Amino acid sequence: MVDPLRLVSACVVSGDGGKSWKVGSPIDLGELGGYGDHAGALEPTIVELTDGRIWMIIRTRTGGFYQAFSRDHGISWNQPTRTPFLSPNAPGFLTRLERGRLAFVWNLIDEAEASIWKRGEQPTTNQRHRLAIALSEDDGRLWTLPVIAAQAKEVSYPFLLEVAPGQLMLSSGRLRK
């Protein structure tokens, strides 16, 4: 049973061009995700890997993202694990670029900032002041060093679009200078 005091993530999958839909199993971080407002596994981003698996990166309020993998197109998932991406309680965006590389955009924080979240403390700011992007040539095993793509008082909810090969457009749902 899923605990009602925290959020879970799931995929809704169609195998017939949208005529019918099936809800996949929920991803629940359990005790790791905490309880209450914006706790648990929320606002995921997904991409299909070259081996056919679906990779989900999940927003949490733990100081970093969690990840889960599906081998059956999002119907069932492995046990979520922590990613190396440190972040405040904010969503990221994962996409595959035209030449096959993966790109991930997220609110970058450092280890000191992340420790506040890991201890369960609420920071005085939401730490959404830097959007970073990293690229992977090997389906997410290794990543480039992150590059700050946008910086403001608050910048979050990223979306990345490749408008032409190698030409990226980054948008943000919130931007406060």
PyRosetta script that sets phi, psi and omega in degrees:
from pyrosetta import init, pose_from_sequence

init()
pose = pose_from_sequence("MVDPLRLVSACVVSGDGGKSWKVGSPIDLGELGGYGDHAGALEPTIVELTDGRIWMIIRTRTGGFYQAFSRDHGISWNQPTRTPFLSPNAPGFLTRLERGRLAFVWNLIDEAEASIWKRGEQPTTNQRHRLAIALSEDDGRLWTLPVIAAQAKEVSYPFLLEVAPGQLMLSSGRLRK")
pose.set_psi(1, 140.6)
pose.set_omega(1, 179.6)
pose.set_phi(2, -86.4)
pose.set_psi(2, 133.1)
pose.set_omega(2, -179.9)
pose.set_phi(3, -69.9)
pose.set_psi(3, 127.7)
pose.set_omega(3, -177.0)
pose.set_phi(4, -75.4)
pose.set_psi(4, -5.2)
pose.set_omega(4, -177.7)
pose.set_phi(5, -95.0)
pose.set_psi(5, 14.1)
pose.set_omega(5, 175.7)
pose.set_phi(6, -151.5)
pose.set_psi(6, 161.0)
pose.set_omega(6, -178.1)
pose.set_phi(7, -87.9)
pose.set_psi(7, 151.4)
pose.set_omega(7, 174.0)
pose.set_phi(8, -125.6)
pose.set_psi(8, 161.7)
pose.set_omega(8, 176.6)
pose.set_phi(9, -117.6)
pose.set_psi(9, 149.5)
pose.set_omega(9, 177.2)
pose.set_phi(10, -154.8)
pose.set_psi(10, 162.4)
pose.set_omega(10, 174.7)
pose.set_phi(11, -107.9)
pose.set_psi(11, 147.4)
pose.set_omega(11, 171.5)
pose.set_phi(12, -110.0)
pose.set_psi(12, 121.1)
pose.set_omega(12, -166.7)
pose.set_phi(13, -119.6)
pose.set_psi(13, 137.1)
pose.set_omega(13, 173.3)
pose.set_phi(14, -121.3)
pose.set_psi(14, 132.6)
pose.set_omega(14, 176.9)
pose.set_phi(15, -108.9)
pose.set_psi(15, 7.0)
pose.set_omega(15, -176.6)
pose.set_phi(16, -132.6)
pose.set_psi(16, 37.4)
pose.set_omega(16, 176.8)
pose.set_phi(17, 70.5)
pose.set_psi(17, 24.4)
pose.set_omega(17, 175.9)
pose.set_phi(18, 93.5)
pose.set_psi(18, 5.1)
pose.set_omega(18, 178.8)
pose.set_phi(19, -72.6)
pose.set_psi(19, -34.2)
pose.set_omega(19, 176.7)
pose.set_phi(20, -140.0)
pose.set_psi(20, 159.1)
pose.set_omega(20, -174.6)
pose.set_phi(21, -136.5)
pose.set_psi(21, 149.8)
pose.set_omega(21, 177.3)
pose.set_phi(22, -132.6)
pose.set_psi(22, 133.1)
pose.set_omega(22, 177.2)
pose.set_phi(23, -86.1)
pose.set_psi(23, 125.4)
pose.set_omega(23, 178.4)
pose.set_phi(24, -75.0)
pose.set_psi(24, 173.0)
pose.set_omega(24, 179.9)
pose.set_phi(25, -66.7)
pose.set_psi(25, 145.7)
pose.set_omega(25, -179.0)
pose.set_phi(26, -73.9)
pose.set_psi(26, 146.8)
pose.set_omega(26, 172.5)
pose.set_phi(27, -100.2)
pose.set_psi(27, 117.0)
pose.set_omega(27, -177.6)
pose.set_phi(28, -121.5)
pose.set_psi(28, 122.9)
pose.set_omega(28, 179.7)
pose.set_phi(29, -79.1)
pose.set_psi(29, -3.8)
pose.set_omega(29, 178.6)
pose.set_phi(30, 61.7)
pose.set_psi(30, -145.2)
pose.set_omega(30, -178.3)
pose.set_phi(31, -56.5)
pose.set_psi(31, -31.8)
pose.set_omega(31, -178.3)
pose.set_phi(32, -60.7)
pose.set_psi(32, -33.0)
pose.set_omega(32, -176.7)
pose.set_phi(33, -81.4)
pose.set_psi(33, -10.6)
pose.set_omega(33, -179.9)
pose.set_phi(34, 79.0)
pose.set_psi(34, -172.2)
pose.set_omega(34, -178.2)
pose.set_phi(35, -133.6)
pose.set_psi(35, 150.6)
pose.set_omega(35, 174.1)
pose.set_phi(36, 103.2)
pose.set_psi(36, -163.8)
pose.set_omega(36, -175.8)
pose.set_phi(37, -57.0)
pose.set_psi(37, 128.2)
pose.set_omega(37, 179.2)
pose.set_phi(38, 58.8)
pose.set_psi(38, 27.3)
pose.set_omega(38, 177.5)
pose.set_phi(39, -98.5)
pose.set_psi(39, 155.7)
pose.set_omega(39, 177.2)
pose.set_phi(40, 99.8)
pose.set_psi(40, -146.0)
pose.set_omega(40, -177.1)
pose.set_phi(41, -110.0)
pose.set_psi(41, 111.2)
pose.set_omega(41, -175.6)
pose.set_phi(42, -139.6)
pose.set_psi(42, 161.6)
pose.set_omega(42, 176.6)
pose.set_phi(43, 44.1)
pose.set_psi(43, 61.7)
pose.set_omega(43, -179.7)
pose.set_phi(44, -77.1)
pose.set_psi(44, 165.2)
pose.set_omega(44, 172.3)
pose.set_phi(45, -130.8)
pose.set_psi(45, 142.1)
pose.set_omega(45, -174.9)
pose.set_phi(46, -131.3)
pose.set_psi(46, 158.0)
pose.set_omega(46, 173.6)
pose.set_phi(47, -150.8)
pose.set_psi(47, 150.2)
pose.set_omega(47, 173.3)
pose.set_phi(48, -88.2)
pose.set_psi(48, 130.4)
pose.set_omega(48, 177.8)
pose.set_phi(49, -85.6)
pose.set_psi(49, 164.3)
pose.set_omega(49, -175.9)
pose.set_phi(50, -65.1)
pose.set_psi(50, -22.3)
pose.set_omega(50, 178.0)
pose.set_phi(51, -86.8)
pose.set_psi(51, 5.7)
pose.set_omega(51, 176.9)
pose.set_phi(52, 94.9)
pose.set_psi(52, -13.0)
pose.set_omega(52, 178.3)
pose.set_phi(53, -71.1)
pose.set_psi(53, 155.5)
pose.set_omega(53, 172.4)
pose.set_phi(54, -101.5)
pose.set_psi(54, 131.8)
pose.set_omega(54, 179.8)
pose.set_phi(55, -111.2)
pose.set_psi(55, 123.5)
pose.set_omega(55, 178.0)
pose.set_phi(56, -112.1)
pose.set_psi(56, 126.6)
pose.set_omega(56, 172.2)
pose.set_phi(57, -107.8)
pose.set_psi(57, 129.6)
pose.set_omega(57, -165.1)
pose.set_phi(58, -119.1)
pose.set_psi(58, 129.3)
pose.set_omega(58, 173.7)
pose.set_phi(59, -66.3)
pose.set_psi(59, 137.9)
pose.set_omega(59, 174.1)
pose.set_phi(60, -140.2)
pose.set_psi(60, 174.8)
pose.set_omega(60, 172.7)
pose.set_phi(61, -110.8)
pose.set_psi(61, 38.0)
pose.set_omega(61, -177.1)
pose.set_phi(62, -105.1)
pose.set_psi(62, 4.3)
pose.set_omega(62, -176.3)
pose.set_phi(63, 94.6)
pose.set_psi(63, 2.5)
pose.set_omega(63, 178.9)
pose.set_phi(64, -171.4)
pose.set_psi(64, 171.8)
pose.set_omega(64, 179.8)
pose.set_phi(65, -87.0)
pose.set_psi(65, 154.2)
pose.set_omega(65, 169.5)
pose.set_phi(66, -110.4)
pose.set_psi(66, 164.3)
pose.set_omega(66, -179.5)
pose.set_phi(67, -138.0)
pose.set_psi(67, 152.5)
pose.set_omega(67, 174.3)
pose.set_phi(68, -144.0)
pose.set_psi(68, 156.2)
pose.set_omega(68, -178.1)
pose.set_phi(69, -127.3)
pose.set_psi(69, 144.3)
pose.set_omega(69, 177.7)
pose.set_phi(70, -124.8)
pose.set_psi(70, 135.6)
pose.set_omega(70, 175.9)
pose.set_phi(71, -101.9)
pose.set_psi(71, -1.2)
pose.set_omega(71, -178.5)
pose.set_phi(72, -125.3)
pose.set_psi(72, 42.7)
pose.set_omega(72, 173.7)
pose.set_phi(73, 62.5)
pose.set_psi(73, 31.2)
pose.set_omega(73, 174.3)
pose.set_phi(74, 96.0)
pose.set_psi(74, 7.7)
pose.set_omega(74, 179.2)
pose.set_phi(75, -80.9)
pose.set_psi(75, -43.4)
pose.set_omega(75, 176.7)
pose.set_phi(76, -129.8)
pose.set_psi(76, 158.3)
pose.set_omega(76, -173.2)
pose.set_phi(77, -134.9)
pose.set_psi(77, 150.8)
pose.set_omega(77, 172.8)
pose.set_phi(78, -75.0)
pose.set_psi(78, 174.5)
pose.set_omega(78, 176.9)
pose.set_phi(79, -65.4)
pose.set_psi(79, 127.1)
pose.set_omega(79, -179.5)
pose.set_phi(80, -62.0)
pose.set_psi(80, 145.5)
pose.set_omega(80, 176.6)
pose.set_phi(81, -131.1)
pose.set_psi(81, 161.0)
pose.set_omega(81, -179.4)
pose.set_phi(82, -74.4)
pose.set_psi(82, 144.5)
pose.set_omega(82, 174.6)
pose.set_phi(83, -96.9)
pose.set_psi(83, 170.3)
pose.set_omega(83, 174.8)
pose.set_phi(84, -80.5)
pose.set_psi(84, -2.7)
pose.set_omega(84, -177.0)
pose.set_phi(85, -81.8)
pose.set_psi(85, 110.4)
pose.set_omega(85, 176.2)
pose.set_phi(86, -81.4)
pose.set_psi(86, 139.4)
pose.set_omega(86, -176.5)
pose.set_phi(87, -161.6)
pose.set_psi(87, 149.9)
pose.set_omega(87, 169.2)
pose.set_phi(88, -72.2)
pose.set_psi(88, -175.6)
pose.set_omega(88, 179.4)
pose.set_phi(89, -72.2)
pose.set_psi(89, 77.9)
pose.set_omega(89, -177.0)
pose.set_phi(90, -150.4)
pose.set_psi(90, 149.1)
pose.set_omega(90, -179.0)
pose.set_phi(91, -78.1)
pose.set_psi(91, 156.8)
pose.set_omega(91, 172.2)
pose.set_phi(92, -113.5)
pose.set_psi(92, -178.3)
pose.set_omega(92, 178.5)
pose.set_phi(93, -141.2)
pose.set_psi(93, 125.0)
pose.set_omega(93, -178.5)
pose.set_phi(94, -116.9)
pose.set_psi(94, 133.2)
pose.set_omega(94, 179.0)
pose.set_phi(95, -149.7)
pose.set_psi(95, 159.3)
pose.set_omega(95, 174.3)
pose.set_phi(96, -100.7)
pose.set_psi(96, 130.5)
pose.set_omega(96, 178.4)
pose.set_phi(97, -85.7)
pose.set_psi(97, 165.2)
pose.set_omega(97, -173.2)
pose.set_phi(98, -55.7)
pose.set_psi(98, -39.2)
pose.set_omega(98, -178.3)
pose.set_phi(99, -85.7)
pose.set_psi(99, 9.0)
pose.set_omega(99, 173.0)
pose.set_phi(100, 101.8)
pose.set_psi(100, -13.8)
pose.set_omega(100, 179.2)
pose.set_phi(101, -70.3)
pose.set_psi(101, 153.7)
pose.set_omega(101, 171.4)
pose.set_phi(102, -96.2)
pose.set_psi(102, 146.6)
pose.set_omega(102, 174.5)
pose.set_phi(103, -127.3)
pose.set_psi(103, 135.0)
pose.set_omega(103, 177.0)
pose.set_phi(104, -127.0)
pose.set_psi(104, 129.9)
pose.set_omega(104, 178.7)
pose.set_phi(105, -119.0)
pose.set_psi(105, 134.0)
pose.set_omega(105, -178.4)
pose.set_phi(106, -159.2)
pose.set_psi(106, 166.0)
pose.set_omega(106, 174.9)
pose.set_phi(107, -78.9)
pose.set_psi(107, 108.2)
pose.set_omega(107, -175.9)
pose.set_phi(108, -80.3)
pose.set_psi(108, 130.3)
pose.set_omega(108, 170.0)
pose.set_phi(109, -128.5)
pose.set_psi(109, 161.9)
pose.set_omega(109, 178.7)
pose.set_phi(110, -94.7)
pose.set_psi(110, 176.3)
pose.set_omega(110, -176.1)
pose.set_phi(111, -60.2)
pose.set_psi(111, -38.3)
pose.set_omega(111, 179.1)
pose.set_phi(112, -63.7)
pose.set_psi(112, -43.5)
pose.set_omega(112, 177.7)
pose.set_phi(113, -65.4)
pose.set_psi(113, -40.0)
pose.set_omega(113, -178.9)
pose.set_phi(114, -65.6)
pose.set_psi(114, -31.6)
pose.set_omega(114, -177.7)
pose.set_phi(115, -63.4)
pose.set_psi(115, -29.1)
pose.set_omega(115, 176.7)
pose.set_phi(116, -60.8)
pose.set_psi(116, -46.2)
pose.set_omega(116, -179.6)
pose.set_phi(117, -68.4)
pose.set_psi(117, -40.2)
pose.set_omega(117, -178.0)
pose.set_phi(118, -62.9)
pose.set_psi(118, -32.4)
pose.set_omega(118, 178.3)
pose.set_phi(119, -80.0)
pose.set_psi(119, -6.0)
pose.set_omega(119, 179.3)
pose.set_phi(120, 85.3)
pose.set_psi(120, 6.9)
pose.set_omega(120, 179.1)
pose.set_phi(121, -81.5)
pose.set_psi(121, 152.2)
pose.set_omega(121, 175.9)
pose.set_phi(122, -95.7)
pose.set_psi(122, 119.4)
pose.set_omega(122, -179.6)
pose.set_phi(123, -69.3)
pose.set_psi(123, 163.5)
pose.set_omega(123, -178.9)
pose.set_phi(124, -74.9)
pose.set_psi(124, -23.0)
pose.set_omega(124, 174.3)
pose.set_phi(125, -123.6)
pose.set_psi(125, 165.5)
pose.set_omega(125, -179.1)
pose.set_phi(126, -85.7)
pose.set_psi(126, -0.9)
pose.set_omega(126, 173.2)
pose.set_phi(127, 58.8)
pose.set_psi(127, 27.6)
pose.set_omega(127, 179.1)
pose.set_phi(128, -100.2)
pose.set_psi(128, 53.8)
pose.set_omega(128, -175.0)
pose.set_phi(129, -107.6)
pose.set_psi(129, -4.0)
pose.set_omega(129, 177.7)
pose.set_phi(130, -137.5)
pose.set_psi(130, 126.1)
pose.set_omega(130, 169.9)
pose.set_phi(131, -101.8)
pose.set_psi(131, 126.6)
pose.set_omega(131, -179.8)
pose.set_phi(132, -115.2)
pose.set_psi(132, 156.9)
pose.set_omega(132, 175.6)
pose.set_phi(133, -130.9)
pose.set_psi(133, 139.9)
pose.set_omega(133, 173.8)
pose.set_phi(134, -133.8)
pose.set_psi(134, 152.8)
pose.set_omega(134, -178.2)
pose.set_phi(135, -120.6)
pose.set_psi(135, 150.5)
pose.set_omega(135, 176.7)
pose.set_phi(136, -132.7)
pose.set_psi(136, 132.3)
pose.set_omega(136, 177.6)
pose.set_phi(137, -90.9)
pose.set_psi(137, -11.8)
pose.set_omega(137, -170.5)
pose.set_phi(138, -127.4)
pose.set_psi(138, 44.0)
pose.set_omega(138, 176.9)
pose.set_phi(139, 59.4)
pose.set_psi(139, 35.2)
pose.set_omega(139, 171.7)
pose.set_phi(140, 90.8)
pose.set_psi(140, 5.6)
pose.set_omega(140, 177.0)
pose.set_phi(141, -74.0)
pose.set_psi(141, -43.4)
pose.set_omega(141, 177.0)
pose.set_phi(142, -124.9)
pose.set_psi(142, 144.7)
pose.set_omega(142, -178.3)
pose.set_phi(143, -127.4)
pose.set_psi(143, 150.7)
pose.set_omega(143, 171.3)
pose.set_phi(144, -67.9)
pose.set_psi(144, 163.8)
pose.set_omega(144, 171.9)
pose.set_phi(145, -63.3)
pose.set_psi(145, 143.2)
pose.set_omega(145, -179.4)
pose.set_phi(146, -68.0)
pose.set_psi(146, 145.3)
pose.set_omega(146, 176.3)
pose.set_phi(147, -115.7)
pose.set_psi(147, 131.9)
pose.set_omega(147, 177.4)
pose.set_phi(148, -72.3)
pose.set_psi(148, 118.7)
pose.set_omega(148, -177.7)
pose.set_phi(149, -99.1)
pose.set_psi(149, -26.0)
pose.set_omega(149, 179.6)
pose.set_phi(150, -152.5)
pose.set_psi(150, 144.4)
pose.set_omega(150, 179.8)
pose.set_phi(151, -144.4)
pose.set_psi(151, 130.6)
pose.set_omega(151, 180.0)
pose.set_phi(152, -162.6)
pose.set_psi(152, 177.7)
pose.set_omega(152, 178.3)
pose.set_phi(153, -57.6)
pose.set_psi(153, -45.0)
pose.set_omega(153, 172.1)
pose.set_phi(154, -143.7)
pose.set_psi(154, 124.1)
pose.set_omega(154, 176.1)
pose.set_phi(155, -141.8)
pose.set_psi(155, 122.8)
pose.set_omega(155, -175.4)
pose.set_phi(156, -160.1)
pose.set_psi(156, -177.4)
pose.set_omega(156, -176.7)
pose.set_phi(157, 54.8)
pose.set_psi(157, 63.4)
pose.set_omega(157, -176.1)
pose.set_phi(158, -75.9)
pose.set_psi(158, 153.9)
pose.set_omega(158, 170.2)
pose.set_phi(159, -141.3)
pose.set_psi(159, 132.2)
pose.set_omega(159, -176.9)
pose.set_phi(160, -118.9)
pose.set_psi(160, 131.6)
pose.set_omega(160, 179.4)
pose.set_phi(161, -128.5)
pose.set_psi(161, 132.2)
pose.set_omega(161, 173.9)
pose.set_phi(162, -92.5)
pose.set_psi(162, 105.3)
pose.set_omega(162, -174.8)
pose.set_phi(163, -80.9)
pose.set_psi(163, -23.9)
pose.set_omega(163, 174.0)
pose.set_phi(164, -155.3)
pose.set_psi(164, 159.6)
pose.set_omega(164, -178.8)
pose.set_phi(165, -51.6)
pose.set_psi(165, 119.3)
pose.set_omega(165, 178.9)
pose.set_phi(166, 81.7)
pose.set_psi(166, -4.7)
pose.set_omega(166, 179.5)
pose.set_phi(167, -107.1)
pose.set_psi(167, 112.3)
pose.set_omega(167, -174.4)
pose.set_phi(168, -108.2)
pose.set_psi(168, 144.0)
pose.set_omega(168, 174.5)
pose.set_phi(169, -121.0)
pose.set_psi(169, 124.9)
pose.set_omega(169, -179.4)
pose.set_phi(170, -110.8)
pose.set_psi(170, 129.8)
pose.set_omega(170, 174.9)
pose.set_phi(171, -120.3)
pose.set_psi(171, 160.7)
pose.set_omega(171, -178.9)
pose.set_phi(172, -133.0)
pose.set_psi(172, 138.0)
pose.set_omega(172, 178.0)
pose.set_phi(173, -73.8)
pose.set_psi(173, -24.7)
pose.set_omega(173, 178.5)
pose.set_phi(174, -134.1)
pose.set_psi(174, 132.7)
pose.set_omega(174, 175.5)
pose.set_phi(175, -145.7)
pose.set_psi(175, 114.0)
pose.set_omega(175, 176.1)
pose.set_phi(176, -124.3)
pose.set_psi(176, 119.7)
pose.set_omega(176, -177.5)
pose.set_phi(177, -83.3)
pose.dump_pdb("model.pdb")
